[in-house]
Structures are given as C-alpha cells and as structure tokens.
Amino acid sequence: MYYRYWDDSVGRARQDKRAGTQSHSSLLIGMILVDAGFILELLLRAYSEGLRAENDLIFAKSGTIHDLKRDLMLLENQLPFFLLKKMYKRALKCNPHYPSFLHLTCHFFSHYYNQSISIDEVLSPNNPHSSEYRSNLEDPKHFTDLIRTFQQPYSTIHKQQQCGKWNILRGNTHFMNLISFQKLEVSLNTCLFDIEFDENNGELKIPPLKVDDSTESFYGNLMVWEQCYYPNDTFICHYIFLIGYLIKSAEDVSILVRKRILIKQLGSPIEIVAMFNRLCKYINVGTENRYLSLFMKLNAYNAVPHHSWIAILKLEYFSNPWRGVATIAAIILLVLTMIQTICALLPLVSKHM
C-alpha cells in the first residue's frame, strides 16, 4: 500500500534529494520507506514512553538518543519533510490520540529551540502573536530547515534589525580591541542572537553559548544550509562570524568563560579557537550583516577619549585580582618613595633658606 502511495511522490522526492536520474524508482521508494519508517517510529517512541519496549535499545542509554538527534539534523541525512508528514498522516489517519506531525517533530528537537516564547505557545492556534512564526515552522524543507527556524530570532519576525555591509573592520583590526573598552556581561536573554550594547554604561551583553563536541557540526550544517537556501538572511553566519572575532586567542576564550558567556564543555581554549576559525573560514565577510548597528555603537563609544583611557587602565593594570594588587602595591611604593625623597630634601631646603 505504502509502495503504491509513494510512487506518485517519487518525482518530487528526487528533486528535493537531488537524486540521479538513473536511480531506479523502486529502489528509491524502498530506501525512503525504510528510512521514513525508522524516523517516524523513533519520533513516536520519544514522544510517548508507553510506545517503548521494556528494554528499548535506543532509550536505555542516554547517549544513544542524543547521537541520533545529531545525525538526523545533518544536512546529508535529510528526507523531505512533506514525505514524512504524508506518511505519518497515512499511517495514523488523523487519530486524535496522537499529536500532529509538526508537534511531534518539534517535541523531538525541542532542545534546539532558542526562543523566549515556549514551543507550545508557538504551536497553539489560539496565540495570534505567534501566527507568523508558526507559519514558518509549518512547511520546512526538512529537519535541518526546521531547526534553523527554531534558531531564528523571534523578535526579528516583527521588527527587523538594521542591516548593512560589514565594513566596520579594516585591515587586521582585532574585534576584541573594539570591545575591550567595554564591560562584558552575560545576558539573560533567551535568544542566543540578541546581543546588546548599553551606550550609557559601556556594557556589552552577550547571551551564554554552550560549546561542546557537537557545536561545530550543528552550526556548520545550519550555516551551509542557510548560505545555499537563504543567502539574504544568513543570521547564523553573522552570529558565528561575530563570535569568531571575539575569539582570536586562548586568552579571549578564558575571558569569555570567566564571564560565563562561553559554557565550555570542549577540550582546551586552543581547540575552541581552532573550531571557530574553521567555522568562519567560508563565511562571506562582505554580506549584509544584522550586527551593523552594534558595531556602529561600539565605534562611537570608543571614539570618546576618556572611555578609552579608563578602559585601557582597567585592561592593562586591573584585568585580574593579582595584577590589580600588584598595581596598587606599585602605586603605594611609588608614593612612599616620593614621600621619602621629599622628607630627605626638606632639611636641605631649610638650610638654604
């Protein structure tokens, strides 16, 4: 039954998967059925414990399901979303005891969700404020596309940030030099991409980013997909490029870890620097960038001389407690030396008077 049903859709599947024209239809349909059947059963078991076997090999070990989720979001492992959705509807025939395929998928990949509004609120038809964002979720190309939509800043659906050419940085300018004059603070903002600069107190707020062994694969896949399919809306590339400019050395990583901006779960700081260098390698710097206004504010703040002087003083002489203590001790020693010199000169001055 499923074989005959999919025979009508194989042309579209070939187009979405870019399959070769020489591939035999029956082999392609068979491959899709096996893969799709496994994926649907996995999603259902993940959604409801009652559907799992007593000694389920996938869910018995916590690491297995994590590895499967990571594999299912890889760009090379994608099946067209519409095929999975049709097969799910065909199998369950709109059984009211089961959720919609979109709800099922969002539940499975919920740990990739990156918004201040909950996924249940987004999927609720009674929430008019999330209707536009919900429409973006309802017809993704595949799982990678859905996860990218999970990452898309919800606020920019209603209010687009100022964009422009990334031409603020010139030559070998180190981005850390632009922000070193400011106070780096971790932001409590839920959306990872909402980086803010407070011009009144020179505070740059960055939401925390967890870096582990899946970070490079996760962002690498999303970046490749959005550069191919969303070349005018590469917000993930913009973010990674900005973080890449923050992280140029192991010392930069240590600063961000100390400020709790980076939650490090991956090796040494050097490995993190190398990872972001690899991610940034193929990003087009000349593309439109959503962080243009942020750079303009940073440059304007640094153009005020006393902001730079105070910041350099803090950076060079009070960057950590030990350096601060050493600086204070040196100042005290200098003052005492000056007092001693003055006291030694006073009798000589008195004699001449």
Secondary structure, 3 states (H helix, E strand, C coil): CHHHHHHCCHHHHHHHHCCCCCCCHHHHHHHHHHHHHHHHHHHHHHHCHHHCCCCCCCCCCHHHHHHHHHHHCCHHHCCCHHHHHHHHHHHHCCCCCCCCHHHHHHHHCHHHCCCCCCHHHHHCCCCHHHHHHHHHHHCCCCHHHHHHHHHCCCHHHHCCCCCEECCCCCCCCCHHHHHCCCEEEECCCCCCCCCEEECCCCEEEECCEEECCCHHHHHHHHHHHHHHHCCCCCHHHHHHHHHHHHCCCHHHHHHHHHCCCEEECCCCHHHHHHHHHHHHCCCCCCCEECCHHHHHHHHHHHCCHHHHHHHHHHHHHCCCHHHHHHHHHHHHHHHHHHHHHHHHHHHHHHHHC
